Amino acid sequence: MRYPGPDPASTDDLTPAIESLLPSLERFLRFEGPDPAAHRSAWYAVLDRPLPRTGAGPDAVLAEIRDVLIANGLRTGHPGFTGWVTTAPSTIAAAAAFAQSIASPMKYWATPGNLIDAVAIRWLVELLGFPATFGGTFTAGGSTANLLGIGAARQHAGERLGLDLSRDGIAGLRDPRVYASTETHHVVGRALGVLGMGRANLRSIPTDGSGRIDLDLLQAALDEDAAAGRAQVAVVGCAGDVNTGLVDPLPALARIAHDRGIWLHVDGAYGGFGLLDDRVRDLYGDVAAIDSFAVDPHKWLAAPVGTGAVIVRDENLLARAFAVDTGDYDRERDVVIAGDPGSPFDDIGHGTPDMGVDFSAPARGIAVWAILSEIGADGMRARVTRHLDCARLVAERARSSGELEVLSEPVLSICCFRYRPAGVTDEAALDALNERVVAEVRARGRTVTSSTRVRGRFAIRPCFINPRSGLEDADALVDEVLAVGQELSASS
């Protein structure tokens, strides 16, 4: 086959291409006016088209990126956005991620990006107070971080029986069980499915009156399964559930798990950084007693989405759990050359694909390194403290108002409350009213929040993790709920 010329893709002129997008990105980050993304008819038909036979060229694509993609982007970085446990990246994080995509596309070679990735894990371990002997790896998010932690637990359970489950399969692991509260994120159950242990083998333990895992029921389940000879793989604790921000009694879970020789995994994807606020630090106990810990820098740290991490007591065990057999084409990955070998392609550098599910992986830690280099540990501690203050301000205003009710007292940076006008006691009516309040508050666009259910009741659920958000935004949210609630009540 004869080719008419060079590759049709543009591989130069990076500067003008990026410069052409910057004004649109700056305009987007001002979050001015109504949210254009709400009007899907303006952009859906433009993008949903057949595969082109002939390309439109770089200028046309850049124009669509500016005028359609960016202009109608998702405003998770708006200071008034408190809807999810993810947010938009900060400026330096976004810049670092862009640089990584060009200059460090593969982390497992001896380049600055490779070293930075390793340094970032070390900094994250130190920031959260784990012993320096702990290690870990960056992942594509909390879902994968939990998968790796539970995968390490599975390997640990097998090795206690003299089995290598990663190599030989789980047939020798009789009726494996993992224990977690009913409030644990559903990705934990999915991890059991992916790891071959089966989602049905997650023992969901009811919560006690405080909304945390019931320790007595956990002990009873452990006793029952031990008597039946079932393999007890892991106890999972939650460090900040995404509904209300509650933290399981982690010190007690550590004692229970380790007294029985069971792995303790903690899902701190959202709430892990709560460790930095001294007001709630004791809820986490001694982190040195945790065997694996999932945390998402793309949440509170405001790294780009797709940046998770798992911290583990034993890196070697994690590597055995996810070991990759080498082929002739990549034998060189097992060879590390000291000093300056002359080419980065002669030295795999720090880290190993054996500690995760990705073989070709970006250096996700570059953004984490850049954020912590910019603001330091004290800057991150101040952010977490401010956001816990925001949740407490919402609760304080709700308690002092005759028209609002706190449904779940804030522990971390979530406060669940509702609009409750005087004289309205019917729960179904209150649920319906608050559903309308949330929808109208979002439509107005000054603030965007989310909802959940607390003990069966519909709740307005702001979660403060956005680096652009402060106490004034917490006040604005309450003002909006009151204004909308009063309007709806007056019109009904």
Phi, psi and omega in degrees: 000135180261139180256139186288344182173201181292172180301139183289344180285142176288129179236011176224192179056041179295318184300307179296328179296312180291319180299329180291338180269337189299315179301322178293321179293318177297319179296319179300318184287354172278344176051045184271147175073185179293157182287111182291337182295342180292337182261081188295330182299339182284340184228341186297310183294331180295321186269329184274082185227165181294158175300126180286143175281320179245130183292153181275347180092163187296320184297319180292321180293316178299322178297319178291325176299316180293308194272340183243302185296305183289314185300331182249027185292168183275123189272053178286347178269355178304135181305334180269006180274118178229029190278321188236176174265016169238158181216176177282151181291152172289171186300309182295324178297317179295318179296319179295320180295322177295314179299320179299319183297333180267311192262344181221061185289341179230125186273344187269045172219156189285079177234168175305323179297323178296314179294317180300320179300317179292320178297320182297321176297317180298319178295320181295318176301315181292317181303319184273358173087013177284154176300152181296343179284345176284156178218197180167194182206155175277150184227180179280000179155183182294328178300313179288324178298318176294322177301316181293318180298317180286330174296320176296321178298319178298316179297319179299316180297321178293316182294332173298335179260006182079022183248147171252091187291329179296324181275316192254353182093174190259014182303330181277357181262102189285122174043063184296143180229140171236140188244129179204161181285164178294345179269358180294143182299143185296346179293339178293316176298320178296324178300320177297322177296314181295323183276004174084004181271342175092128179300329181293346181267010168276115178273108181274115183265126179301160178270162176271192183296342180270354182091003180257167182304135180280112186293324179294318178292325176297312180300320180296319179295319179296318179297317180299314183288326177296318179295329181274357178078020180280146180285123182260105192273312185201149164256131182250124175255152180251121176257072181103086178287151189283350176280309188233351181082013179290150179246125177300159177290079188297321177301318178293320178297322179297316180296315182297312183297313187284331174298333182258002180073026183257146179292137173253114174252138180239127175269100177248029184308311176273305194267005183302323182286353172301341175307337186278350180259117184298338181293334182238003185304322184294339180297335185272344181069201179278109183295342177294344179273357181269135181273324175211149189217119177266137178213148182246102171300339179281004172261258188296330181282348178062039168280165178300144178303136187106018180236094173248178177204149170237133177250132185228152176293321189232100179296325182295322178294319177300319180294325177291327181292331184234032183300143177246123175288134182277152173249174182302328184288342183230030176300330185296344180291343179271000183251119177248124183258126181286154176076213181253099185286349179107334179212138178297340181282356177264000186216123182288343177076207184275152175085173181205143174297347181293347184262016180199191180258350177267138172262310172267109187231141173284162177277077183299335183290348180300317179295320179297314177301317182295317180298311182290330174295322183287310189253344179069174179298322181294323179294321178290322178297319179295322179296311181299316179299317179299319183288325173295325175296323179299313180297321179291328176295317177301315180296319180297316179293323179295319180293328183273354180262141176281358184244002182234156181220129175282126179260337177210115180298138182292135171254308175256239187249021177246136172229121179261126181212178177208162174276126182221091181292154181302138175090348180263116182239346181290120186295320179297319179293321178294320177301312182297318180297315183289330172299319178291323178299312181299315181298318182287322176300316177297317182296326180293329170086355179291319174224152177230121180233185183232185182220164174203190173236134179240115184050042175085355184257139179294129184232143169279130192230085172281140176234117185263107174221357187285125180297341179275352186266143177219191183299327179295330178283327173295317176299317181298322179298312180297319178302317181294316179299317179295315182297314181292317180300318179294320178296315181293321180294321181291332183269352183271000000 
